[in-house]
Amino acid sequence: MKSTRSKLYPRHAELWTEFEIQQLKQLYPKYPNKWLSHELNKSVASIIQRARRLGLRKDAKQGYHRPPSRITWTAEQIAFLREHYQTMTAAEIASAIGKPLVTVQRKANYLGLKKTKLWMPEKEQQFRELYSNNSLSKLAKKFGRSTGAIRAYAKKIGIPRRNFFWSEKETEYLRRNYHRMTAAELAAKLNRPEVSISRKGRQFGLKSSKKWWWTEKETQYLKRWYHKKTFKELTEALGKSRSAVARHAKLLGFSKTKRWTKKEFNQLIRLCSKGVTLTEIARCLSRTPISVYLKLYPPERKKVY
């Protein structure tokens, strides 16, 4: 019996006949889908979809065996991978085994193998001597490891956890010298990280040698020269950063935007009537092209009712 196409949807695939359905019911639990596709002259997707509708499943008791993967690993290859993963690169292992690099990396990840550097026994004594007097970042740079690896190795060889508590002598030294020395100098003197120094200083409300506050003299200088000098000249004269100068000027109510005079506006209208471009007008008036454009075409302000 020949299969017919759907009259409603003629472009659809050929319909399944009763004979093909009976064949599928008998053969689907035993054989793989690719073999069924070749025998029944159907696509794999069509076979899977029809089997789902019929409620069919693969059955190992009837002799179904899952087809082997294209990339199989032997016991010798897995043993080689486990043995040499720490000493050889993944590319070298892939060339030795004869497998793609991605396959080796996936297999190592599946087996839980990691590229961890082994600690040399002769470096243990050196590590013990340096651990108590240096920060974790310095130790990591010294031994070429991460800070987490430094902590893990210290725990492994039985070194007690670093003392994070401050003694009265250290606290007194910090209070006395916080405004005279930088955080790096204090960290070197007290054998502590700079982050710990800064955190402890904020905890006690100490002010560093770097001036974050503005004196009356500096404020008067900013008021006098803000509209006459550039940010670069102001930062060099005051010894402040650009953001600090801009922030303090904003608090004082100053702005770098120049107001348009009547003379400048008349000159703008005259240049526009001559067909001069915005860039040339901005160069003539010592302004930015955006400022000129906004003056010519001011944005409409929405009324608030």
Residue pairs with C-beta under 8 A, 6 or more apart in sequence:
1 17
1 18
1 19
2 17
3 14
3 15
3 16
3 17
3 20
4 14
4 15
5 12
5 14
5 15
6 12
6 15
13 43
13 46
16 24
16 50
20 40
20 42
21 50
21 54
23 39
23 40
24 36
24 40
24 47
24 50
24 51
24 54
24 56
25 54
25 56
27 36
27 39
28 36
28 47
28 51
28 56
28 58
29 56
29 57
29 58
29 59
29 62
29 64
30 59
30 62
30 63
30 64
31 64
32 64
32 66
32 67
33 44
33 47
33 48
34 44
34 67
36 42
36 47
37 43
37 44
37 47
40 47
42 50
51 57
58 64
71 99
71 100
71 103
73 107
77 97
77 99
78 107
78 111
80 93
80 96
80 97
81 93
81 97
81 104
81 107
81 108
81 111
81 113
82 111
82 113
84 93
84 96
85 93
85 108
85 113
85 115
86 115
86 116
86 118
88 96
90 101
90 104
90 105
90 108
91 101
93 104
94 100
94 101
94 103
94 104
97 104
117 144
117 145
117 149
119 127
119 153
123 143
124 157
127 139
127 143
127 153
127 154
127 157
128 157
128 159
130 139
130 142
131 139
131 150
131 154
131 159
131 162
132 162
133 191
134 142
134 191
135 187
135 191
135 192
135 193
136 147
136 150
136 151
136 193
137 147
137 193
139 145
139 147
139 150
140 146
140 147
140 149
140 150
143 150
145 153
154 161
155 161
164 196
166 174
166 200
170 190
171 200
171 204
173 189
173 190
174 186
174 190
174 197
174 200
174 201
174 204
174 206
175 204
175 206
177 186
178 186
178 201
178 204
178 206
178 207
178 208
179 206
179 207
179 208
179 209
180 209
181 189
181 209
182 208
182 209
183 194
183 197
183 198
183 201
183 208
184 194
186 192
186 197
187 193
187 194
187 196
187 197
190 197
201 208
211 239
212 244
214 222
214 248
218 238
218 240
219 248
219 252
221 237
221 238
222 234
222 238
222 245
222 248
222 249
222 252
222 254
223 252
223 254
225 233
225 234
225 237
226 234
226 249
226 254
226 256
227 254
227 256
227 258
229 237
231 242
231 245
231 246
232 242
234 240
234 245
235 241
235 242
235 245
238 245
240 248
249 255
257 291
258 287
260 295
264 285
265 295
267 284
267 285
268 281
268 285
268 292
268 295
268 296
271 280
271 281
271 284
272 281
272 296
276 284
278 289
278 292
278 293
279 289
281 289
281 292
282 288
282 289
282 291
282 292
285 292
